[in-house]
Amino acid sequence: MSVKTASSSNVMQRKFITNLALVLVLNLLIKPFWILGVDRSVQNAVGTDAFGIYYALFNFSFLLNIILDVGITNFNNTNISQNNHLLNKHLSSIIVLRFLLAGIYLIVTMIVGFVIGYDTLQLKILIFMAFNQVLISFILYLRSNIAGLHLFKTDSVISVLDRLIMIMICGMLLWGHVTDKPFQIEWYIYAQTASYLVTLLITAVIVIDRARLKRLRWNMPFFLMILKKSYPYAILVLLMTFYNRIDTVMLERLLPNGAEQSGVYASAYRLLDAANMIAFLFAGLLLPMFARMIKLRHSVEHLVKLAVSLLLVPAIIVACGSFVFQDELMGLLYKNHVGESADVFGILMSCFMAVSTTYIFGTLLTANGNLKQLNYMASAGMVLNIIVNLILIPRYMALGTAISSFATQFLTATAQVIMAQRIFKFKINYKFIGKMLFLFILACCIFWSAHDLYRILCSLSVFKLRNLHHLWVPVFGISVTAIGLMSFVLGIISIRSIRHILLNEK
């Protein structure tokens, strides 16, 4: 590796670490409270069935989300990262194009919802959720410009702004005694609409100022050019959305008690969703960095290894700990269907290792433009997911959906690692892989031993020891700390290397 290339690699690694630290701090301050405080409290307040209907409709609105974006956001993130000067030209026309796509999306979503049999109340909820998807899509597009310009600090603040506003609104409705009526699921949706609108306005002001945008342009040849370049991204997003989001739609439609089972799945999925948000932050930082390094023909191998170390170690801890302590974690969070949710939760959280792998290697392949290979992989994943769901849902219900997700996520993640290794000619680091496997086995052993110890201590209540049902919390915490420390002892995460990256300019 040349001195120039090595220097560039160090700069990108340093930028990744410093901005990752900021975005993690902001998100860990806001999003855990949102998911474990507000979102969970809403489900407990409205009940499993009502939240199950909401969750199924939420995921249904996601399925046709590709009409809103047609791959523009991912294409734009990569393109602006490599060509900052195109921001003004592209922004003025893409905004107009997105308004057209939003209109088409809203019409198609409502038509499909009517055709598959949603009733009047469900369609009423669906139109608001579809509008929220429009707002989210605009926010993500505008944020792709901010990330493409490498304004990661600004993007980090915007990434938590909508949740912060929702916490304030829902917090008042849940605990502020501003109304005597029981909390309604519709209030939750309206709070989301208000939060997204405010976030969209603030983000738009920032991007318009940066682009020095003066007017919007209707440019049909440009629309067609953008659609032509972005459609491979659109296909990829569509396929991955289907095998990630169709689960609850199938649950709700295929079973007589579909709303209840969708609610059970939503309960189990909530912590995975929280974990996925952290992994998504990695991808948001990595995509523009990978894109710029690839354009400059700089090696991405060191940045990939750094990302794997920093993301897969927590993924192993989260997956193993959640599987072993599934009953305790679900019992801490929910009142209803705890045992059923715990079984689903244990399998779903095991998927986090695969999801984290996808966020690294899938992002790398996207930045490199390997959309054809990714689309083949995603097509296979979608077909597998639907077939396994059709087989397992009638017999195992929500648990069958979790098993289907597990199989799909691990097979597609493995395929992406293999593709990345072959395309980028990465040297297989058997020592590093061996350390990761050893850490995984060690984590399983530590968590199982800790859980057995907790059970033994609880059994001592016959000797007049009381109130041991929450003893699992410190036992769990000690186990997490021990495994985290072992990742440093094994050298998977090196403080010395990170310090070197942060302190050395070249």
N, C-alpha and C positions, 0 to 999 in steps of 0.2 A: 504494500500500500504506500502511495506517495505521501510526502509530508503534508501537501495541500489537502489531499483526500482525508488523511487522518485528522487534520485540524478541523475540517468541515464536520467529520463524524463526531468529534468531541463537542463542537459547538451545538450540534443538533441534540446530542445526548444531554448536554447541560441545559439546553432550552426545554427539553422534554421533562427533566427532573424538576426544575424550578417551577415551571407552569403546572406540572402535575401536582406538585405540593399545594399550590394555591387553589386549584380547582377541587382537589380532594378536601381541603380544609373547609371551603365554602359549602360544598355539597354534604359533607359529614355534619356540618352545623345545622343544615336546613332539611335535607331530604329524609334522614332517619325519623325525625319528628313528624314529617309529613306522612310517611308511610305507616309507621308504628303508632303514631299518635292520632292524627286526623283521619287518614284513610281507614285504618282499623276501627276507629271509634264510629265512623259513619256506618260501616257494615254491622257492627254490634247494635247501633241505634235503629237501623231500618230493617234488620233481619236478613237471614241467609237468602231467602227466596227473592226478595226485592233487589238485593245487591247482586244476586245471580243473574237476574234479568238485565240489570244495568251492565254487568261485566260482559255478558254475551253480546249485547248491543254495541258496547265499546269496541270489542274485538271485531264485530261485523263491520263497523265503520272503518276499521283499519284495513279490511280486506280489499276495499276498492280505493284505498288511499293513494294507490299508484297513479290513478287518473289525475290527482292533484299535482303530482310532482313529475311523473314520467322520467325519473332519473336525473332531473335537472340539478338537484341539490348536490348529489355526489359528484356529478360531472363538473359543476361549478366550483366546488371546493378544490378539486384537483386542478382545474383550469386556471382559476385565479391565483392559486399557490405558485403556478409556473409562469403566469402572465399577469402581473398586477395591473399593468396599464390598460387592460381590457375591462376593468370594473365599470367605468362610466358607460361605455358603449353597450355592454351586455345588460347592465341593470335596467336601463331605461326601457328596453324592449321585453326583457324577461318578466318584469312586473305585469305588463299588459297581458302577456301570454298566460301567466298564472291566474289572472282574473278570469280569462276564458275557460281554463281548465277547472277552476273552482265551480263555475256555473254548471259545467258538464258533470262534474263529480256529484254535486248535490242532486241533480235530476236523476242520474243513474242510480245512486244509492237509494233514494226513496222508491223508485220503480222496482228495483230488485227486492227491497224490504217488503213491499206490498205483494209481490209475486210469491215470495217464499212463505207468506202467511202471517206476518206480524199484524197484531191488532191495532186499534186506534191509539191506545195509550202507548204502546211500544213504538209506533210510528212518530208520535209526538216527541217522545224522548229521543228517537233516532235523528230527527231533523236538527235538534240542538247539538247532539253529539257530532253529527256530520259537519255542522258549522264550526264546532270547536276544532275538528280536524283541519278545516280550511285555515283557521287562525294558526294552529300549530305548524302547518306546512309553510305558511308565509314566514313565521318566526325562524324555522330551521333554514329556509333559503337565505334569509338575511344574515343569519349567524354564519352560514357557509362562506359568505363574503368576508366577514370579520375574521374567521379562522384562516381563510385563504390569504389574508393580508398579514397573518401571524400576529394578530392583536389578541393573544390568548388571554390576557388579564381581563380585557373588556368582555370577551366571550364567556369567561368563567363567571363573572358577575351576572350576566344575562341568563346563564344556564340555571340559576336558582331563583331568579326574580319571580317567575310565575308561581312557583311553589310557595315562596315567602308571602305573596299576596293572598294565595288560597288559604294558607295557614291562618292569616288574620281574619279573613271572612268566615271560614268554617269554624274557627275557634270561637268567634262571637256567637254563631248560630248554635254550636254544640254546648258551650259552657258559659256563655255571656248572659244568659237569661233575658235575651232580647225578645223572645216570643214564648208563649205558653203552649204552642202546638208542638207535637212530636216532630223530630227531624224528618224531612221528606227527601227522598233520593233526588227529586227534581231540584232542590236547593243546591245540592252538591254539584249538579251539572251547571246551574246558573252561575255559581261561584267560579267554576272553571272558565266559563265564557268571559266573565268580567276580568279575571286574572290574565287570560291570554290577550285580551284586547289592550290592556294597559302595557303589557310586555311588548306586544307588537308595535305599538306607537313609539315606545322608547327606542326599540331596536331600529325601527325605520328611520328615526331622526339621526341616529349615529351613522348608519350606512349611507344615507342620502348626503349627509355632511361630508363624509369621507370621499364619496364619489363625485361630489360637486354636481349633483343631479339637478337640472333645471326643468326638464319636462320629460314626459313619457312619450314613447314612439311606437306607432303601429307600423310594424315592418314584417310583412308576411314572408318574404324570402328568408329573413333572419329567423323567424319562428320555425320554418321548415328545416333550416340548417341546424338549429339547436335540438329540435326533436330527433333529427337523424343521428346526431352525435350522442344524444343522451338515452336513446331507446334501449341500448344494451344494459345500461344502469337500471332503467325502468323494469326490464324483464327480471333482472336479478332481485331487485327490491320486491317485486310482485311475488316471485316464487318463494323467497325467504319469509315474506309476510304471511303467505298461505301456510307454510309448515310451522310457523311460530304462533299464529293467531287463530287458525281455523278450529283448534281443539274445542274451545268453549262454545263456539257456534254449533259444532256437531253435537256436543253434549246436550245443549239446550233444545236442539231440534229433534234428536234421535230418541230421547228418553221421555217417558211419561212424567217423571219427576226431574226434567231437565233443568229447570230454574234452580232447584235445590242443589243438584250435582254441580252446576256451574258455580254456585256460591261456595261449595266445598272446595272446588278447584281454585277459585279466586283466593280463598283463605290461605291455601297452601302455596299459591304462586306469589303471594305478596312479598315475602322475604327474598325470593329469587328475583323479583322485579327490582327490589331495592339493591340487591347485589349487582344486577345487570346494569343499573344506572352508573355504578362505579366503573364497570368494564367499558361501558359506552364512552365514558370520559377519556379513557385511554385511546379508544379509536378516534375520537374527535381531535385529539392532539396528534396522533400518529399519521392520519391520512395526509394532511398538508405537508408534514415533515417528510414522509416517504416520497410524496409526489415531487417535492423540490430536489431531494437527494437523487432520485432516479433520473430526473431531467439533467442534473449536473454530472451524472454517471459516477456518483459516489457510492461506496459500499454501504449497504443498510444492515449488514450482518450484526454489527455490534449493537445497534439500536434495537434490533429484533431480540437479541439475547437479553438486553437490559429490560425490555418490556415484558418478556416471558418471566424473568426473575421476579420483577416487581408485581406482576399480576397473578401468576400461577401459584405462588406461595400462599397468598391470601385465599385464592380459589380452593386450594387443597384443604386449608384449615376450615373454611366455611362449609365446603361440601361434606367433609368427614364429620365435623362437629354437629352439623344439622342432621345428618343421617342417624347418628348414634343417639343424640338428645332430642329426637323428633317429638316425642310425646311431651316432654317438659316444655319445649319451646312453644308448641301449639297450645298447651294448657295455660301458659303464661299470657298468651295473646287473645284467646277466644273463649266464649262461653258455650257455643253450640257446635255439635258435630266434631268435637275435638279429636276423638280416636280416628274417625274416618279421614279428617284433614291431615292428621299426623302421618298416616301411611302414604298419602299422596305427597306430602311435604318432603319426606325423606328421599323419595325417588327424584322429585323435581330438583331439590337442592344439589343432588349429585350431578345434575346437568351443568352446574356452574363452571366446572373445570373445562367442559367442552365449549361452552359459550365463550369463556374467556379466551380460549385458544382461537376460536373463530374471529373474535374481535381483533386479534393481532394479525394472524395470517390471512384472513379474509380481507382486512384493510390493506395489507401489503399488496395482495394480488389485485385489488381494486385500483390502488394507486398506480400499479404497473400496467393497467389496462387489460388484464387477462379476464375480460368479461365473458368471453365464449366458454372458457373452461369452468368459470364459476357458475354460469347459467346451466351447464350440463349437470354440475354437482347439485345445484339447488333444485333442478327438475326432478332428479332422482330422490332427493330429500322430501319434496312435496308429495310425490307418488307414494313413497314408503310411508309417510306420516298418515296420509288419508286411508291407505289400505289397512294399516295396523289399527287405526282408530275405528274403522268400520268393523273389524274383527273383534276388538277388545271392549269397546264401549258398551254394547248390549249386555255383555257378561260381567265386566268389572267396573263399569261406569267411570267415575273420575279417576280411579286408580289405573284403569286401562289407558286413559288419555296420558297420564304421567309416564307410563311405560313406553308408549308410542313416542313421546317427546324425548325420553332418554335415548332410545335407539336412534332416532333421527339426528339428534344433536351430536352424539359421539361419532357416528358414521360420517357426517358431513364435516366435522372438525378434523377427523383423521385424513379425509380426502384433501382438505385445504393445506394441511401440513405437508403432505406428500407432493402436492402440486408446487408449493412454494420452494421446497427443497430441490426439485428437479429444474424449475425455471431459473432460480437464482444460483443454482449450483452450490448451495450451502454445504460446507464440510460437516458431516455428521459428528457431533460432539458426544461420544458415547459416555464420557466421564460425567458431563453435565446431565445427560438423560438418566444415568444411573443414580446420581444424587437426587434428582426429582422423584424417581421411583422409590428410593429409600425413604425420602421424606414422607411420601404418601403412605407407605406401609407403617412408618413410625407414627404418623398422625392417627391412623386407624387403631393401632395398638394402644396409644396413650388415651384416646377418647374412650375406647371400650373398657380399659382398665379403670379410668376415672368414673365411668358410669357404673361399673360393678361395685366400686368402692362406695359410691353414693347409695346404691341399693342396700349394701351391707349396713351402712350407718343408719339408714332409715329403718331397717329391721330391728335395730337396737332399741326402738321405741318401747318394746316389751319391758325394758329395764328403766322405764319412766323418763326416757329422753323424749322431749316434745319439740314440736315445730321444726321438724327437719325437712319438710316438703320443699323448702326453698334453698336447701343446702347445695343443690345442684348448680346454682348460679356461681358461687365462688369456685366450686370444683371445675366447672366448665371454663371459667376465666383463667384459672391456673393452667389448665391443659392448653388453652390457646397460647398463653404466654410461653409455655415450655416449647411448643412446636415452633413458634416464631423465633425463639432464641436458637433452636437447632438449625434453622435455615441459615443463620449467620455462622454457626459453628461449622456447618458443612461447606460454607463458602458459596452457597447459592446466591445469597445477597451479600455483597461485600461493601462494608462501610468505607473501607480504604479506597475502593474503586470509585464509589459515588463522590467521596470527598475530593479525589483527584480530578474528576470530571468538573466539579463545581468550582474548584480553585484555580485550575490551569486554563489559561486562554488558548494554549496551543499544545 
